[in-house]
């Protein structure tokens, strides 16, 4: 039998398979570790940068009139489609004007302001967009009408009894002691 001949131009050198496999596994491990570290860093930064919004029932507005300043809790926090419990109305002695200061949890999205006077022809509702107003001062007398009730309403996200996020219609209501 004749022996096979080797052509020098077609010979190949086989790499050591053990070394290539080990290097590839190390590279994959380093890439996975990098992805995990970057993901954890991103989630940590996001949590630090934007803490969770408070639950709707924990959001208060500040009402100032005359010499009185009071933190007002929501009058009602209603999950859409579910009957809700109303809280006692906040009653204040209105001075010449009433200033409402809203927390970011309200003014960072749309909200509505309802003004009810003893003359229904003067009643008014205004809508505000995100960051449009943080504070508003209302005169307590408009021509021949006296301001009786102020309501701020906003749609907020909270958690239901099962811990699921759900929308709530939240209303803060302030009444004049003359109402």
C-alpha positions in Angstrom: 0.0 0.0 0.0 1.1 3.4 -0.6 1.2 6.0 2.0 -0.8 9.1 1.7 1.1 12.1 0.6 0.8 15.5 2.3 0.7 18.6 0.4 2.3 21.5 2.4 -0.1 24.1 0.9 -3.3 22.3 2.3 -2.2 21.3 5.7 -4.1 22.8 8.7 -3.2 23.2 12.3 -6.0 22.1 14.6 -6.4 24.5 17.7 -6.5 22.9 21.1 -10.3 22.5 21.6 -9.9 22.6 25.4 -8.4 26.1 25.5 -11.0 27.7 23.1 -14.0 26.2 25.1 -12.6 27.5 28.4 -12.0 31.0 26.9 -15.5 31.1 25.5 -17.1 30.1 28.8 -15.1 32.8 30.6 -16.3 35.5 28.1 -19.9 34.4 28.4 -19.7 34.5 32.2 -18.2 38.0 32.2 -20.9 39.2 29.8 -23.7 37.7 31.9 -22.2 39.2 35.1 -22.0 42.6 33.4 -25.6 42.5 32.3 -26.7 41.6 35.8 -24.7 44.4 37.4 -26.0 47.0 34.9 -29.6 45.8 35.4 -29.3 46.0 39.2 -27.7 49.4 39.0 -30.4 50.7 36.6 -33.2 49.5 38.9 -31.6 50.9 42.0 -31.1 54.3 40.3 -34.7 54.4 39.0 -36.0 53.6 42.5 -33.8 56.3 44.1 -34.6 58.9 41.4 -38.4 58.5 41.5 -39.7 57.1 44.7 -43.2 55.5 44.7 -46.1 57.9 44.7 -48.0 58.0 48.0 -51.4 56.2 48.2 -54.2 58.6 47.3 -55.7 58.6 50.8 -52.3 59.8 52.2 -52.2 62.9 50.0 -53.1 66.2 51.7 -53.5 69.7 50.3 -52.6 72.8 52.3 -55.4 75.4 52.7 -54.6 78.9 54.0 -57.3 81.5 54.8 -57.0 84.4 57.2 -54.8 83.3 60.1 -55.5 79.6 59.6 -53.5 77.1 57.7 -54.7 73.5 57.6 -53.7 70.2 56.0 -56.7 68.7 54.4 -57.1 65.0 53.8 -59.3 63.6 50.9 -63.0 63.9 51.3 -63.4 60.8 49.1 -61.1 58.2 47.5 -63.2 56.2 45.0 -62.2 53.3 43.0 -64.0 53.5 39.6 -67.1 51.5 39.6 -67.1 50.8 43.3 -69.2 52.6 45.9 -67.0 54.6 48.2 -67.1 56.0 51.7 -67.0 59.8 52.1 -65.1 61.4 55.0 -66.3 64.4 57.0 -66.1 67.7 55.1 -63.3 70.1 56.2 -65.0 73.2 57.4 -63.1 76.5 57.7 -63.9 80.2 58.4 -63.0 81.8 55.1 -61.1 85.1 55.2 -60.9 87.5 52.2 -59.3 84.8 50.1 -58.4 81.1 50.3 -55.0 79.7 49.1 -54.7 76.1 48.1 -51.2 74.6 47.8 -51.1 71.2 46.1 -48.4 68.5 46.5 -46.6 67.2 43.5 -48.6 64.0 43.7 -51.6 66.1 42.5 -50.1 68.9 40.3 -47.8 66.5 38.3 -50.9 65.5 36.3 -54.3 66.8 35.4 -56.6 68.0 38.1 -59.9 70.0 38.4 -61.0 72.8 40.7 -64.7 73.3 41.5 -65.9 76.6 43.2 -69.5 76.6 44.5 -71.0 80.0 45.5 -74.2 80.8 47.4 -75.4 82.1 43.9 -75.4 79.1 41.6 -74.9 81.4 38.6 -71.4 82.1 39.8 -70.3 78.4 40.3 -67.3 77.6 38.2 -65.1 74.6 37.3 -61.5 74.9 36.0 -59.1 72.2 34.7 -55.4 72.3 35.0 -52.7 70.3 33.2 -49.5 68.8 34.5 -47.4 71.3 36.3 -49.7 74.2 35.2 -50.5 75.3 38.8 -49.1 74.3 42.1 -50.8 77.0 44.1 -54.0 79.0 43.6 -55.6 81.8 45.5 -59.3 82.3 45.3 -61.3 85.4 46.4 -64.1 84.4 48.7 -66.5 87.0 47.2 -67.3 87.4 43.5 -69.6 90.4 42.9 -72.7 89.5 45.0 -71.8 85.8 45.6 -69.9 84.3 48.5 -67.7 81.2 48.1 -69.2 78.3 50.0 -67.4 75.1 48.9 -64.1 74.4 47.1 -63.3 71.0 45.7 -60.1 69.7 44.1 -60.4 66.4 42.1 -57.7 64.3 40.6 -57.4 60.8 39.1 -54.6 59.0 41.0 -53.1 55.5 41.0 -53.3 53.5 44.3 -53.5 49.9 45.4 -56.7 47.9 45.9 -57.3 45.3 48.7 -55.3 42.7 46.6 -52.3 45.0 46.2 -53.0 45.6 42.5 -52.5 49.1 41.1 -55.9 50.7 40.2 -57.2 54.2 39.4 -59.0 56.2 42.0 -61.0 59.4 41.7 -59.8 61.5 44.7 -61.6 64.6 45.9 -60.6 67.1 48.6 -63.5 69.3 49.7 -63.4 72.4 51.9 -66.5 74.2 53.1 -67.1 77.6 54.5 -68.4 77.5 58.0 -71.2 79.7 56.6 -72.4 77.0 54.2 
